[in-house]
Amino acid sequence: MYQKTIIFLTILLTSLRSCSSSYPFDPRYDHAMSPSVYYETNHQHGHITHNRLTKTRHAYAPRSSPGAFNVNSFGAKANGSDDSQAFMKAWEAACSSEGTVYIVVPENRAYTLKPVKFSGPCKSSLIVFKIYGKIKAWKNQSDYKERGFWIVFQTVDNLLVEGGGRIDGNGKTWWPKSCKINPELPCQEAPTAVTFVECNNLMVRNIRLENAQQMHMRIQKCENVKALNLMVTSPGDSPNTDGIHVTGSRNILIQNSIIRTGDDCISIVSGSENVKATGITCGPGHGISIGSLGAHNSEAYVSNVVVSKSTLIGTTNGVRIKTWQGGHGMAKNIIFQDILMQNVTNPIIINQNYCDQPKSCPEQESAVQVSNVLYKNIHGTSSRPEAVIFACSKSIPCQGITMQNVKVVDLISKQDVSKASCSNVKLDTKGSVSPLCTDHS
């Protein structure tokens, strides 16, 4: 009887361990529990609404859970002092561990970081960086040895950044020193808030990025990336604060996000292919842009881009392709479809004479070739008479440009009085298109 009891207890304990280890671990912080906020984008009849969602499933994160690395356990204070070293120690512990690991930034606390670089490759099969609280940038600019970066993830594969928390670039300490605010100052680079470099199989979701020093998020030389349910915000007059910047990357999905900035909501530049942006609400800002491409007579390639099911509100541009004179390469196979414009200054624009510098740019013959671009099911209002601008290169005209079911009307009268300005473009139209190019040779 005694032996049978021992055997039974052994089996029971083994089964309990098995159940415990298979339970999905979703850390929060120090036995506390409260909801995280998410945003969902709905598209109905050409209109886009955003619902504020609250996460209903909660979980606990003991300080010393196996596979979970709480930054507080490594010395983070969240009292305004520099917590960079604590974050780095938590990263090093997680990166050197096997299996799935969690780095936990607790809720209801604000952590201040100097520039940090979270580097791989890591032993972990998956790193989940749970940002429940707030991460804020260090104010002292002299501590930014590499001026272009604040938080960097480099050569880290299989990374998930999520949690419903905030990343605040503290940009108000940088913006007044921009040459775009004060032309008498020299033009200097300011940090991108979050940079991902050579990170494959990356997902960033349910995070708020705000007040970046310059760009909010940079995706550089990455493959297989998903950026989902993001809220990206900074004042409309903040300089160079692109929302999401994609460069040299492929297989990128940006979905169901609200972006309100002082520059491009999304910018896609050279070396990028297979990029899809869908369910985006953009504005204020400079619109959704491919480019700029070909600056300083450089070679640039962008291909297979889709922008769909999106709304642009009060932006200086809608969907834009911009290239410098003198560049080389191509921007091809691009689709803009199912897009609503509300009070947009340049709703549809290709500008192959882009010049973002104080002095005028010299006229040059070479250009980045723009070809196979489709504008489909685009409707809304323009705040200026010219709703469509195709300003293409004389020497290398835009090829294979198609407009299908496009109607952009005057903001005030809501009538078809908007105009199209078209030059050096080979254009085809399908369905109802207004305004029409009358001369596009």
C-alpha positions as CSV (number, residue, x, y, z in Angstrom):
1,M,0.0,0.0,0.0
2,Y,2.8,2.4,0.9
3,Q,4.6,1.7,-2.4
4,K,1.4,2.3,-4.4
5,T,0.9,5.6,-2.6
6,I,4.4,6.7,-3.5
7,I,3.9,5.8,-7.1
8,F,0.6,7.7,-7.3
9,L,2.1,10.8,-5.8
10,T,5.1,10.6,-8.2
11,I,2.7,10.4,-11.2
12,L,0.6,13.3,-9.8
13,L,3.6,15.6,-9.3
14,T,4.9,14.8,-12.8
15,S,1.6,15.6,-14.4
16,L,1.4,18.9,-12.5
17,R,4.8,19.9,-13.6
18,S,3.9,19.1,-17.2
19,C,0.7,21.2,-17.0
20,S,2.6,24.1,-15.4
21,S,5.4,24.1,-18.0
22,S,2.9,24.0,-20.9
23,Y,1.0,27.1,-19.7
24,P,1.6,30.0,-22.0
25,F,3.8,32.5,-20.2
26,D,2.8,36.1,-20.7
27,P,4.7,38.3,-18.2
28,R,3.5,41.6,-16.9
29,Y,5.1,42.8,-13.7
30,D,5.6,41.9,-10.1
31,H,2.3,40.2,-9.5
32,A,0.4,43.3,-10.7
33,M,-2.3,43.2,-13.3
34,S,-4.0,45.9,-15.4
35,P,-5.1,46.2,-19.0
36,S,-3.0,47.2,-22.0
37,V,-4.5,49.4,-24.7
38,Y,-4.6,48.4,-28.4
39,Y,-6.1,50.0,-31.5
40,E,-8.0,48.2,-34.2
41,T,-8.6,49.6,-37.6
42,N,-11.9,48.9,-39.4
43,H,-12.7,49.7,-43.0
44,Q,-16.3,50.1,-44.0
45,H,-17.6,51.7,-47.3
46,G,-14.4,53.5,-47.9
47,H,-14.3,55.0,-44.4
48,I,-11.9,54.1,-41.6
49,T,-12.6,54.1,-37.9
50,H,-10.4,53.2,-35.0
51,N,-11.7,51.4,-31.9
52,R,-9.8,51.6,-28.6
53,L,-9.5,48.1,-27.4
54,T,-8.5,46.8,-24.0
55,K,-6.7,43.6,-23.6
56,T,-8.8,41.3,-21.5
57,R,-6.4,38.5,-20.7
58,H,-4.0,39.3,-17.9
59,A,-1.0,37.4,-16.6
60,Y,1.6,37.8,-13.9
61,A,5.4,38.1,-14.0
62,P,7.3,37.1,-10.9
63,R,10.6,38.8,-10.6
64,S,12.6,35.6,-11.1
65,S,10.5,33.6,-13.4
66,P,12.6,31.2,-15.6
67,G,13.1,32.7,-19.0
68,A,11.8,36.1,-17.9
69,F,14.2,39.0,-17.3
70,N,12.6,41.9,-15.5
71,V,14.7,45.1,-15.9
72,N,14.0,46.0,-12.2
73,S,15.9,42.8,-11.2
74,F,19.0,44.2,-13.0
75,G,18.9,47.5,-11.2
76,A,16.5,49.7,-13.2
77,K,15.1,52.4,-10.9
78,A,12.7,54.4,-13.1
79,N,13.4,57.5,-11.1
80,G,14.8,59.8,-13.9
81,S,18.4,58.5,-13.6
82,D,20.0,56.5,-16.4
83,D,18.7,52.9,-16.6
84,S,20.7,52.0,-19.7
85,Q,23.0,49.6,-17.9
86,A,20.2,47.7,-16.3
87,F,18.5,47.2,-19.6
88,M,21.8,46.1,-21.2
89,K,22.3,43.5,-18.4
90,A,18.8,42.2,-18.9
91,W,19.4,42.0,-22.6
92,E,22.7,40.1,-22.2
93,A,21.1,37.6,-19.8
94,A,18.2,37.0,-22.2
95,C,20.4,36.9,-25.4
96,S,22.7,34.3,-23.8
97,S,19.8,32.0,-22.8
98,E,18.2,29.3,-24.8
99,G,14.6,28.8,-25.8
100,T,11.9,31.5,-25.6
101,V,12.9,34.4,-23.3
102,Y,11.1,37.5,-22.1
103,I,12.5,40.9,-21.3
104,V,10.0,42.8,-19.1
105,V,9.7,46.5,-18.8
106,P,7.1,46.9,-16.0
107,E,3.9,48.9,-16.3
108,N,3.2,52.3,-14.6
109,R,6.9,53.2,-14.5
110,A,9.0,55.5,-16.8
111,Y,12.6,54.4,-17.5
112,T,15.2,56.8,-18.9
113,L,17.8,55.5,-21.3
114,K,20.9,56.9,-22.9
115,P,21.7,55.5,-26.3
116,V,21.6,51.7,-26.2
117,K,22.4,48.9,-28.7
118,F,20.8,45.5,-28.2
119,S,23.1,43.3,-30.3
120,G,22.9,39.7,-31.5
121,P,23.1,37.1,-32.7
122,C,21.5,35.4,-29.6
123,K,21.2,31.9,-28.4
124,S,17.5,32.3,-27.8
125,S,15.1,30.9,-30.3
126,L,12.7,33.8,-29.7
127,I,13.1,37.1,-27.7
128,V,9.9,38.8,-26.6
129,F,10.6,42.3,-25.5
130,K,7.6,43.3,-23.4
131,I,7.2,47.0,-23.0
132,Y,4.4,47.6,-20.6
133,G,5.7,50.9,-19.1
134,K,7.4,53.9,-20.7
135,I,10.9,54.3,-22.0
136,K,12.1,57.9,-22.4
137,A,15.2,59.3,-24.0
138,W,18.0,60.9,-22.1
139,K,18.1,64.6,-22.6
140,N,21.8,65.4,-22.6
141,Q,22.7,65.5,-26.3
142,S,26.5,65.2,-25.6
143,D,25.9,61.5,-24.5
144,Y,24.8,60.6,-28.1
145,K,28.1,59.7,-29.5
146,E,26.4,58.3,-32.7
147,R,24.0,61.1,-33.3
148,G,21.8,59.1,-35.6
149,F,20.7,56.5,-33.0
150,W,19.0,56.1,-29.7
151,I,17.6,52.5,-29.3
152,V,19.1,50.0,-31.7
153,F,18.4,46.3,-32.2
154,Q,21.1,44.8,-34.4
155,T,21.5,41.4,-36.0
156,V,18.7,39.9,-33.8
157,D,16.6,37.3,-35.5
158,N,13.2,36.1,-34.2
159,L,12.4,39.2,-32.2
160,L,9.0,40.3,-30.9
161,V,8.5,43.8,-29.4
162,E,5.1,44.4,-27.9
163,G,3.3,45.2,-24.7
164,G,1.1,48.3,-25.1
165,G,3.7,50.7,-23.6
166,R,5.4,53.8,-24.9
167,I,8.7,54.8,-26.3
168,D,9.2,58.6,-26.0
169,G,12.1,60.2,-27.9
170,N,11.9,63.4,-25.9
171,G,12.2,65.2,-29.3
172,K,11.3,68.7,-27.9
173,T,14.9,69.0,-26.8
174,W,16.1,68.3,-30.3
175,W,13.6,70.0,-32.7
176,P,14.6,73.7,-32.0
177,K,18.1,72.9,-33.1
178,S,17.1,71.6,-36.5
179,C,18.0,73.7,-39.5
180,K,14.4,73.3,-40.7
181,I,13.3,75.2,-37.7
182,N,16.1,77.6,-37.6
183,P,17.8,78.0,-41.1
184,E,20.8,79.8,-39.6
185,L,21.8,76.6,-37.8
186,P,23.9,73.9,-39.5
187,C,22.0,70.8,-40.7
188,Q,22.9,68.0,-38.4
189,E,21.5,64.5,-38.0
190,A,19.3,63.7,-34.9
191,P,18.7,60.3,-33.5
192,T,16.1,57.8,-34.8
193,A,14.1,56.7,-31.8
194,V,14.1,52.9,-32.6
195,T,16.3,51.3,-35.3
196,F,16.2,47.7,-36.4
197,V,19.3,46.7,-38.4
198,E,19.7,43.3,-40.0
199,C,16.9,41.8,-38.0
200,N,15.0,39.0,-39.7
201,N,11.7,37.5,-38.6
202,L,10.8,40.7,-36.7
203,M,7.4,41.7,-35.3
204,V,6.6,45.0,-33.6
205,R,3.1,45.4,-32.4
206,N,0.8,47.3,-30.0
207,I,3.4,49.9,-29.1
208,R,3.2,53.7,-29.0
209,L,6.1,55.7,-30.4
210,E,6.0,59.4,-29.7
211,N,8.1,62.6,-30.0
212,A,11.0,61.1,-31.8
213,Q,14.2,63.1,-32.0
214,Q,14.1,62.6,-35.8
215,M,12.6,59.4,-37.3
216,H,10.4,57.3,-35.1
217,M,11.2,53.8,-36.5
218,R,13.8,52.7,-39.0
219,I,13.8,49.3,-40.6
220,Q,17.2,48.8,-42.2
221,K,18.5,45.7,-44.1
222,C,15.8,43.5,-42.5
223,E,13.7,40.7,-43.9
224,N,10.3,39.4,-43.0
225,V,9.0,42.2,-40.8
226,K,5.5,42.9,-39.4
227,A,4.7,46.3,-37.8
228,L,1.1,46.0,-36.5
229,N,-1.3,48.2,-34.5
230,L,1.2,51.0,-33.9
231,M,0.4,54.5,-32.7
232,V,3.1,56.9,-33.9
233,T,2.7,60.6,-32.9
234,S,4.6,63.8,-32.8
235,P,3.6,67.4,-33.6
236,G,2.8,68.3,-37.2
237,D,5.6,70.9,-37.1
238,S,8.3,68.6,-35.7
239,P,11.2,68.4,-38.3
240,N,12.1,65.2,-40.1
241,T,10.0,63.0,-37.8
242,D,9.1,60.2,-40.3
243,G,6.8,57.6,-38.8
244,I,8.2,54.4,-40.3
245,H,11.2,54.5,-42.6
246,V,12.0,51.4,-44.7
247,T,15.4,51.1,-46.3
248,G,17.2,48.2,-47.9
249,S,14.6,45.7,-46.6
250,R,12.2,43.2,-48.1
251,N,9.0,41.4,-47.2
252,I,7.6,44.1,-45.0
253,L,4.1,44.5,-43.7
254,I,2.9,47.7,-42.0
255,Q,-0.7,47.2,-40.9
256,N,-3.5,48.9,-38.9
257,S,-1.5,51.8,-37.6
258,I,-2.2,55.5,-36.8
259,I,0.7,57.8,-37.8
260,R,0.7,61.5,-37.0
261,T,4.0,63.2,-37.5
262,G,5.9,66.2,-39.0
263,D,7.2,64.3,-42.0
264,D,6.3,61.2,-44.1
265,C,4.0,58.9,-42.3
266,I,5.8,56.0,-44.1
267,S,8.8,56.4,-46.3
268,I,10.2,53.6,-48.5
269,V,13.6,54.2,-49.9
270,S,16.3,52.4,-51.9
271,G,16.9,48.7,-51.7
272,S,13.4,47.9,-50.5
273,E,11.1,45.4,-52.2
274,N,7.9,43.6,-51.4
275,V,6.5,46.2,-49.0
276,K,2.8,46.4,-48.1
277,A,1.2,49.2,-46.0
278,T,-2.5,48.6,-45.3
279,G,-5.0,50.1,-42.9
280,I,-3.0,53.2,-42.3
281,T,-4.4,56.5,-41.0
282,C,-1.9,59.2,-41.8
283,G,-2.0,62.9,-40.8
284,P,-0.8,65.3,-40.0
285,G,2.4,64.6,-42.0
286,H,3.8,64.6,-45.5
287,G,1.9,61.5,-46.6
288,I,3.0,58.1,-47.7
289,S,6.1,58.3,-49.8
290,I,8.3,56.2,-52.0
291,G,11.6,58.1,-51.8
292,S,13.3,60.2,-52.0
293,L,15.5,58.3,-54.4
294,G,18.7,59.1,-56.3
295,A,20.1,61.9,-54.1
296,H,23.7,63.0,-54.9
297,N,23.5,61.1,-58.3
298,S,23.1,57.8,-56.5
299,E,21.6,54.5,-57.7
300,A,18.3,53.5,-56.2
301,Y,15.9,50.6,-56.6
302,V,12.4,50.1,-55.1
303,S,9.9,47.5,-56.3
304,N,6.7,45.7,-55.5
305,V,5.0,48.1,-53.2
306,V,1.3,48.1,-52.2
307,V,-0.4,50.9,-50.2
308,S,-4.1,50.1,-49.6
309,K,-7.1,50.6,-47.4
310,S,-5.8,53.8,-46.0
311,T,-6.9,57.3,-45.1
312,L,-4.8,60.5,-45.3
313,I,-6.1,63.5,-43.4
314,G,-4.7,67.1,-43.7
315,T,-1.4,66.0,-45.1
316,T,0.9,68.0,-47.4
317,N,1.0,65.1,-49.8
318,G,-1.1,62.0,-50.3
319,V,0.6,59.1,-52.1
320,R,3.9,60.4,-53.4
321,I,6.9,59.2,-55.4
322,K,9.9,61.5,-55.2
323,T,13.2,61.3,-57.0
324,W,16.2,63.6,-57.4
325,Q,17.5,64.7,-60.8
326,G,20.8,62.9,-61.7
327,G,20.0,59.6,-60.0
328,H,19.9,56.2,-61.6
329,G,17.9,53.0,-61.1
330,M,14.1,52.4,-61.0
331,A,11.0,52.5,-58.9
332,K,8.5,50.0,-60.4
333,N,5.5,47.8,-59.8
334,I,3.7,50.1,-57.3
335,I,0.0,50.0,-56.4
336,F,-1.9,52.7,-54.5
337,Q,-5.5,51.5,-54.1
338,D,-8.6,51.9,-51.9
339,I,-7.4,55.2,-50.4
340,L,-9.5,58.1,-49.0
341,M,-8.1,61.6,-49.1
342,Q,-9.4,64.3,-46.7
343,N,-8.1,67.9,-47.2
344,V,-4.9,66.8,-48.7
345,T,-2.6,69.3,-50.5
346,N,-1.1,67.1,-53.2
347,P,-3.3,64.0,-53.2
348,I,-1.5,62.2,-56.1
349,I,2.0,63.2,-57.0
350,I,5.1,62.0,-58.8
351,N,7.9,64.5,-58.6
352,Q,11.1,63.6,-60.4
353,N,12.5,67.1,-59.7
354,Y,12.6,66.7,-55.9
355,C,15.0,69.1,-54.2
356,D,15.2,69.2,-50.4
357,Q,18.0,71.7,-49.9
358,P,18.3,75.5,-49.4
359,K,19.9,76.1,-52.8
360,S,18.2,75.2,-56.1
361,C,19.2,71.8,-57.6
362,P,21.0,71.8,-61.0
363,E,19.0,70.4,-64.0
364,Q,20.3,67.0,-65.0
365,E,19.4,64.5,-67.7
366,S,19.7,61.2,-65.8
367,A,16.9,60.1,-63.5
368,V,15.4,57.1,-61.6
369,Q,13.0,55.4,-63.9
370,V,9.4,55.3,-62.6
371,S,7.3,52.6,-64.2
372,N,4.2,50.4,-63.7
373,V,2.3,52.4,-61.2
374,L,-1.4,51.9,-60.6
375,Y,-3.7,54.4,-58.8
376,K,-7.1,52.6,-58.2
377,N,-10.2,53.5,-56.2
378,I,-8.8,56.7,-54.8
379,H,-11.4,59.3,-53.7
380,G,-11.5,62.5,-51.6
381,T,-10.8,66.2,-51.4
382,S,-7.9,68.3,-52.4
383,S,-7.0,71.6,-50.6
384,R,-5.3,73.0,-53.8
385,P,-6.5,73.3,-57.4
386,E,-4.0,70.7,-58.7
387,A,-5.1,67.4,-57.2
388,V,-2.9,65.3,-59.5
389,I,0.7,66.1,-60.4
390,F,2.9,64.0,-62.6
391,A,6.2,66.0,-63.0
392,C,8.3,63.4,-64.7
393,S,11.8,63.6,-66.3
394,K,12.1,64.9,-69.8
395,S,14.9,62.4,-70.6
396,I,13.4,59.4,-68.8
397,P,9.6,59.8,-68.8
398,C,7.3,57.9,-66.4
399,Q,6.1,54.7,-68.0
400,G,3.0,52.5,-67.5
401,I,1.1,54.9,-65.2
402,T,-2.5,53.8,-64.8
403,M,-5.4,55.6,-63.1
404,Q,-8.6,53.6,-62.5
405,N,-11.7,54.9,-60.7
406,V,-10.1,58.0,-59.3
407,K,-12.1,61.0,-58.1
408,V,-10.6,63.9,-56.1
409,V,-12.7,67.0,-55.8
410,D,-12.2,70.6,-54.5
411,L,-12.2,70.8,-50.7
412,I,-14.5,73.8,-50.5
413,S,-17.0,73.3,-53.4
414,K,-16.9,69.5,-53.4
415,Q,-17.2,69.9,-57.2
416,D,-15.1,68.5,-60.0
417,V,-13.0,71.6,-60.4
418,S,-9.7,70.1,-59.4
419,K,-7.0,70.0,-62.1
420,A,-4.2,67.7,-63.2
421,S,-0.8,68.8,-64.1
422,C,1.0,66.2,-66.1
423,S,4.3,66.2,-68.0
424,N,6.5,63.5,-69.6
425,V,4.2,60.7,-68.5
426,K,2.8,57.8,-70.5
427,L,-0.6,57.5,-68.9
428,D,-3.6,55.1,-69.3
429,T,-7.0,55.6,-67.7
430,K,-9.8,53.1,-66.8
431,G,-13.3,53.7,-65.5
432,S,-14.1,57.2,-64.2
433,V,-11.1,59.4,-63.6
434,S,-11.3,63.0,-62.4
435,P,-9.3,65.2,-62.7
436,L,-7.9,64.1,-66.1
437,C,-4.6,64.9,-67.6
438,T,-5.3,67.0,-70.7
439,D,-1.6,67.2,-71.9
440,H,0.9,64.6,-70.7
441,S,3.2,64.3,-73.6
